[in-house]
C-alpha cells in the first residue's frame, strides 16, 4: 500500500531516462548561460593528450576542467604552464553521455601575475649579459634626418606621432612600418625589426621608434619576449620605445636606448622643438649681428689708425719735413760758418803753407803769413812777436770781521 501510494503520488512529476535527464540539463545550460564568457583563473595540472591540452582552472576555492583543442592550440601564442594566471575566453561544454561539464578554451592570455612572472624571468636572464646597462645606451641623434616608426596602422598612436612630428620638426622624414601589437605577434614584430635593422644604411635611418598606445599590462606582454629583446639590442641605430603608459615597463623598454612614457613622448625625445630652435636661431642671429658690428667697429678704428699712419708717411709730407730739416741744417751751417765770424770783423791767420796759426809760438819773426778777411786776404811778414799779458786782477777790499 505505501509503495502504491508513493508511486501514485508522483504521477504528476516529469519522468526521464538518464540520457533524457542529461540532455535536459545540457539544454538548460545552453539556454540559461552565456555562449561565451571571460574567466580569471590559475592553471593547474596541464596535460597534452593527442594534441589537445587538458587542464584544470582554479581560483583556490573552486575548480573546473578545461580543454584547448589541438586546432585552437596551434593558434595560440601563449601556452600556459603550471601555476600561470590566465584570462580565458571560453564557453561551457556539457557531455550528456557522462554529465561531464568543462570549459572549452577559445582563447587565452596571461593574467597580470603571469605577465609579471614572465617579465621577471626574461629580465633575470638578460641582465647578466649587460643588455640593460646604461653604458651601452647610445645617445639620440640631435637632428635626425629619417626615423622609422614601427606601430599599428591605423592607430591613434600613429596619428599622435605624425602630428607631433609635423609640429616639432617637419623636415625629418618618417618611414611608417606597420606591425601588429595585439595578441601573440612577437615573431612578426621581431621579423619587422630585423628587416629594418638590415636596411638602416640603405634607408638612411637615424633612429627606430617602437610604439604602442594604451592597453593593459597584459596587452604589453608581447614586448617582454627574449627574442624581441635581442633583436632590439642588435639594432645598428638608437631605438626608442614608447609603449603603453608611463607606469608600464616592459623588457623592450629596458633594452631600448631610450624609454619614452608614450608614443608621443618618443617623438618629443627624438625631434627638436621648432619653436625653441627658432628662438635659439633668433638669439644667435642677434649675437652674431652684435659680434659683426663690434668687429666692424674694430676694423674701422684700425683702418682709421692706419690711415692716420699712412698720412704721416705721405711723400709730400716727407718732402716737407726733409726740406725743413735741410733748412735747419743750412741755417746751422751758416751760423757756424767762418764767414759769419769774418763778417763780424774777425780774420783767419795762416802760415806760408796755408795752415791756420793758433799761437804766436807757431811763428817766427820774418815768417810770411796770410790774413784772411771777409772780402779777400792780406799777405804780410812777421816783424815782431808780442806775447799777450793777462789783465791785472782787481783788488778785493778786505772783509770785515
C-alpha positions in Angstrom: 0.0 0.0 0.0 2.7 2.6 0.8 4.5 1.8 -2.4 1.4 2.1 -4.4 0.6 5.3 -2.6 4.0 6.7 -3.2 4.0 5.9 -6.9 0.6 7.2 -7.3 1.6 10.4 -5.6 4.3 11.0 -8.1 2.2 10.7 -11.1 2.4 14.4 -11.9 6.3 14.6 -11.8 8.3 14.7 -15.1 9.8 11.3 -15.8 13.3 10.9 -17.6 15.7 8.3 -18.6 19.3 9.1 -17.7 20.1 10.2 -21.2 17.0 12.3 -21.3 17.9 13.9 -18.0 21.4 14.7 -19.1 20.1 16.1 -22.4 17.6 18.3 -20.4 20.4 19.6 -18.2 22.5 20.4 -21.4 19.6 22.2 -22.9 19.1 24.2 -19.7 22.7 25.3 -19.7 22.7 26.3 -23.3 19.6 28.4 -22.8 20.4 29.9 -19.4 24.2 30.6 -19.7 26.2 33.0 -21.9 27.5 31.4 -25.0 30.9 32.9 -24.3 32.5 34.4 -21.2 35.7 35.6 -19.6 37.2 33.5 -16.8 40.0 34.6 -14.5 41.8 31.5 -13.2 45.1 29.8 -12.4 46.2 26.8 -14.5 46.7 23.5 -12.7 47.9 20.1 -14.0 48.1 20.9 -17.7 48.4 17.7 -19.8 48.9 17.3 -23.5 46.9 14.3 -24.9 46.7 13.6 -28.6 47.4 17.2 -29.4 44.8 18.5 -27.1 45.7 20.4 -23.9 43.7 19.3 -20.8 44.0 21.4 -17.7 42.2 22.4 -14.5 41.2 26.0 -13.9 41.1 27.1 -10.3 40.8 30.2 -8.1 41.8 28.5 -4.8 38.2 27.9 -3.7 36.8 26.0 -6.6 38.0 24.3 -9.8 36.7 23.2 -13.2 38.1 21.1 -16.0 39.0 22.8 -19.3 40.4 21.8 -22.7 42.1 23.5 -25.6 41.5 21.5 -28.7 44.5 20.9 -30.9 43.2 23.2 -33.7 42.9 26.1 -31.4 46.1 25.3 -29.5 48.1 25.9 -32.7 46.8 29.4 -33.0 47.8 30.5 -29.5 51.0 32.4 -28.9 50.9 31.6 -25.2 50.8 28.1 -23.9 50.1 28.1 -20.1 52.2 26.2 -17.6 51.6 25.0 -14.1 50.7 28.0 -11.9 50.2 30.5 -14.7 47.5 33.0 -14.2 45.3 33.3 -17.3 42.3 35.1 -18.6 40.2 32.7 -20.6 37.7 33.3 -23.4 35.6 30.2 -23.3 32.3 28.5 -23.4 30.7 25.6 -21.5 30.9 22.1 -22.9 28.5 19.6 -21.4 28.8 15.9 -22.4 25.4 14.5 -21.9 26.6 10.9 -22.0 28.5 11.3 -18.8 27.0 14.5 -17.4 30.5 16.0 -17.6 30.9 19.8 -17.5 34.1 21.6 -18.7 35.3 24.8 -20.2 36.3 24.9 -23.8 39.0 27.4 -24.2 38.6 29.5 -27.3 41.4 31.9 -26.5 43.5 32.8 -23.5 46.2 35.3 -22.5 48.3 35.5 -19.4 47.0 37.4 -16.5 48.9 40.2 -14.8 50.5 37.7 -12.4 51.7 35.5 -15.2 52.9 38.6 -17.2 55.0 39.8 -14.3 56.4 36.4 -13.8 57.4 36.3 -17.5 58.9 39.8 -17.2 61.0 38.8 -14.2 62.2 35.6 -15.8 63.4 37.3 -19.0 64.8 40.2 -17.0 66.9 37.9 -14.8 68.1 36.1 -17.9 69.3 39.1 -19.8 70.5 41.3 -17.0 73.8 39.4 -16.5 74.6 39.8 -20.2 74.6 43.6 -19.8 71.7 44.3 -22.2 70.2 46.8 -19.7 73.4 48.6 -18.7 73.3 52.4 -19.1 76.8 52.3 -20.6 75.5 50.6 -23.8 72.8 53.1 -24.3 73.5 55.2 -27.4 72.8 58.9 -27.5 69.9 60.0 -29.6 70.7 62.0 -32.8 70.5 65.7 -32.5 68.9 66.3 -35.9 67.5 63.0 -37.2 67.0 63.1 -41.0 64.8 60.0 -41.1 63.1 57.9 -38.5 61.3 54.5 -38.8 58.0 54.2 -36.9 57.1 50.7 -36.0 53.5 50.7 -34.8 49.9 49.6 -35.6 48.4 51.1 -38.8 46.0 52.8 -38.5 46.1 53.8 -34.8 45.7 56.8 -32.5 49.3 56.3 -31.5 50.5 56.7 -35.1 48.2 59.8 -35.6 49.6 61.4 -32.5 53.2 60.7 -33.6 52.6 62.1 -37.1 51.0 65.2 -35.6 53.9 65.7 -33.2 56.4 65.3 -35.9 54.7 68.0 -38.1 54.6 70.4 -35.2 58.1 69.9 -33.8 60.3 69.2 -36.8 58.7 68.8 -40.2 62.0 68.3 -42.1 62.5 64.9 -40.5 61.2 62.2 -42.9 59.2 59.4 -41.3 59.1 55.8 -42.5 56.0 54.0 -41.2 56.4 50.3 -40.8 53.0 48.6 -39.9 53.3 45.9 -37.2 50.6 44.1 -35.1 50.7 45.0 -31.5 47.9 42.8 -30.1 48.0 39.1 -29.3 50.7 36.5 -29.9 52.6 38.6 -32.5 56.1 38.7 -31.1 57.6 36.8 -34.1 56.0 39.2 -36.6 57.3 42.3 -34.6 60.8 40.7 -34.4 60.8 40.0 -38.1 59.9 43.6 -38.9 62.7 44.9 -36.6 65.3 42.5 -38.1 64.3 43.6 -41.6 64.6 47.3 -40.8 67.9 46.7 -39.0 69.4 45.1 -42.0 68.4 48.1 -44.2 69.2 51.0 -41.9 72.1 52.2 -44.0 70.2 51.8 -47.3 67.2 53.7 -45.9 69.3 56.4 -44.2 67.7 55.8 -40.8 69.0 57.7 -37.8 66.7 56.0 -35.2 63.9 53.5 -34.8 60.7 54.0 -32.7 58.8 51.0 -31.4 55.4 52.3 -30.3 52.0 51.1 -29.0 49.4 53.2 -27.4 47.4 52.4 -24.3 46.2 48.9 -23.3 46.6 46.9 -20.1 49.9 45.5 -18.8 48.7 42.1 -20.1 48.4 43.6 -23.6 52.1 44.6 -23.4 53.3 41.1 -22.6 54.2 40.7 -26.2 57.1 43.1 -25.7 58.6 41.0 -22.8 60.0 38.3 -25.1 63.6 37.4 -25.0 64.0 37.1 -28.8 62.4 40.5 -29.3 64.8 42.0 -26.8 67.8 40.6 -28.5 66.6 41.9 -31.9 66.3 45.4 -30.4 69.7 45.2 -28.8 71.3 44.4 -32.1 69.8 47.3 -34.0 72.6 49.4 -35.6 70.8 52.7 -34.8 69.4 54.0 -31.5 66.0 52.5 -30.5 63.3 54.5 -28.7 60.4 52.6 -27.1 57.1 54.3 -26.4 54.8 51.5 -25.2 51.6 51.8 -23.2 51.5 54.3 -20.4 54.1 55.9 -18.1 53.8 53.3 -15.4 54.2 50.3 -17.7 57.7 49.0 -18.1 58.5 46.1 -20.5 61.7 44.2 -21.4 61.8 46.1 -24.6 61.8 49.4 -22.6 64.8 48.2 -20.6 66.8 47.2 -23.7 66.0 50.3 -25.7 68.4 53.2 -25.9 65.7 55.5 -24.6 62.4 54.7 -22.9 59.6 57.1 -23.5 56.4 57.1 -21.4 54.1 57.3 -24.5 54.4 57.2 -28.3 54.1 61.0 -28.4 56.9 61.3 -25.8 59.1 59.2 -28.0 58.8 61.7 -30.9 59.3 64.6 -28.4 62.5 63.0 -27.2 63.8 62.4 -30.8 62.8 65.6 -32.5 63.9 69.2 -31.7 61.3 71.8 -30.9 60.9 74.0 -33.9 59.7 77.0 -31.8 62.7 76.7 -29.4 65.0 76.2 -32.4 63.6 79.4 -34.0 64.1 81.3 -30.7 67.7 80.0 -30.4 68.4 81.0 -34.0 66.9 84.4 -33.4 69.1 84.9 -30.4 72.1 83.6 -32.3 71.4 86.0 -35.1 71.3 88.9 -32.6 74.5 87.7 -31.1 76.2 87.3 -34.5 74.9 90.8 -35.5 76.4 92.3 -32.4 79.6 90.4 -33.0 79.8 91.6 -36.6 79.1 95.2 -35.5 81.9 95.0 -32.9 84.3 93.6 -35.4 83.4 96.2 -38.0 83.8 98.9 -35.4 87.2 97.5 -34.5 88.1 97.2 -38.2 87.1 100.8 -38.8 89.2 102.0 -35.9 92.2 100.0 -37.1 91.7 101.4 -40.6 91.5 104.9 -39.2 94.7 104.4 -37.3 96.4 103.0 -40.5 95.0 106.0 -42.5 96.5 108.4 -40.0 99.7 106.5 -40.0 99.9 106.5 -43.8 99.1 110.2 -43.8 102.2 110.8 -41.7 104.2 109.0 -44.3 102.8 110.7 -47.4 105.6 111.7 -49.8 104.6 115.3 -49.9 104.7 115.5 -46.1 108.0 113.6 -46.0 109.5 116.1 -48.6 108.2 119.0 -46.5 109.9 117.5 -43.4 113.1 116.9 -45.3 113.1 120.4 -46.6 112.5 121.8 -43.1 115.4 119.6 -41.8 117.7 120.7 -44.6 116.8 124.3 -44.0 117.6 123.9 -40.3 120.9 122.3 -41.2 121.7 125.1 -43.7 121.0 127.7 -41.1 123.1 125.8 -38.6 126.0 125.6 -41.1 125.6 129.3 -41.8 125.7 130.1 -38.1 128.8 128.0 -37.7 130.5 129.1 -40.9 133.8 131.1 -40.6 132.3 133.7 -43.0 129.9 134.7 -40.2 132.9 135.4 -38.0 134.7 137.2 -40.8 131.7 139.4 -41.4 131.8 140.4 -37.7 135.5 141.6 -38.2 137.4 138.5 -37.3 140.1 137.2 -39.6 142.0 133.9 -40.2 145.7 133.8 -39.9 147.6 131.2 -42.0 151.3 130.5 -42.3 153.2 130.2 -45.6 151.9 126.7 -46.1 148.3 127.7 -45.6 147.9 126.1 -42.2 145.9 128.1 -39.6 148.0 129.7 -36.9 146.7 129.2 -33.4 149.5 130.6 -31.3 152.4 133.0 -31.6 154.6 130.1 -30.8 153.8 128.7 -34.3 155.5 131.8 -35.9 159.0 133.4 -36.0 159.9 137.0 -37.0 160.3 137.1 -40.7 157.8 134.4 -41.4 155.4 135.0 -44.3 151.8 135.0 -43.2 148.3 135.3 -44.9 145.5 137.2 -43.3 142.0 136.0 -44.5 139.4 138.8 -44.4 135.7 138.7 -45.5 136.3 140.2 -48.9 139.9 139.0 -49.5 143.3 138.3 -48.0 146.4 140.2 -47.0 150.0 138.8 -47.4 152.5 140.1 -44.8 155.7 139.2 -43.0 156.1 138.9 -39.2 158.1 141.8 -37.8 157.8 141.1 -34.1 156.0 138.7 -31.8 154.4 140.1 -28.7 153.1 137.8 -26.0 149.7 138.7 -24.6 149.8 139.7 -20.9 147.0 138.6 -18.6 144.8 141.5 -17.4 145.6 142.8 -14.0 143.4 141.3 -11.2 141.1 143.7 -9.5 141.9 144.2 -5.8 139.4 142.9 -3.4 138.5 145.1 -0.4 139.4 143.5 3.0 136.5 141.7 4.6 135.2 143.0 7.8 135.2 140.8 10.8 
